[in-house]
């Protein structure tokens, strides 16, 4: 997602800096292909107008803290804003926003929804002027929608992201859980489940063929997000998302094991049969 956003900005004529220290060869290649330039955090703080943090949830606070340390000597007369675009709970984003108090760096709460080819970024802030300036990046290839209204501020864009992801990735998790549970009873049970879904819930079958294959290589990234959603929902119903976090950990483990009869094999078999039954 970060490289996709960077590419859109570069294509619109912007200079995009990113820090590649310690990153993988694949990440470096994506950054180069997107037209982004490698830079230190200090250089970013000195040259940039906007900092967009697009990371796995577990890394959001660490990056903000590190960036603030590296930005300590910057010229505070130059405007700089930090937009946290990560899939984290309102509580988490408020904790990060508090780090910027007195820094001279404006803070924007942002949530990314959609696919990398054209994601929408919802944004909220305490300072409406900074929020409007951030929205001006729409002229440079982004798709930003600001949240405004009584009581809207830091945490509201993240609440929207948590609610949306809780539904979309939650549904994918329910599909995955029950496919694996049926298969765990017996392959015949899973086949019967597929036939019944095709007869009574054909839209489920179509949806499964689209979302389950795309989930598997990204499951590791969704573990932390599910736990952030658990934090957002709170005790009781929030435990649903702890269960989904464990499910996505299970999928990640199965991918790493590359077993011929593990969870990934069962899911691929179900999807393959679902595509076949849709053609009949």
Secondary structure, DSSP 8 states (H G I E B T S, - for coil): -HHHHHHHHHHTT---EE--TT--HHHHHHHHHHT-EE--HHHHHHH-SEEEE---GGGHHHHHHHHHHHTTTS-TTS--EEEE-SS--HHHHHHHHHHTTTTT-EEEEEEEES-TTS-EEEEE-S-HHHHHHHHGGGGGT--EEE--STT--TTHHHHHHHHHHHHHHHHHHHHHHHHHHHHHH-HHHHHHHHHHHHHH-HHHHHHHHHHHHHHHTTHHHHHHHHHHHHHHH-TTTTHHHHHHHHHHHHHHHHHHHT-TTSHHHHHHHHHHHHHHHHH-
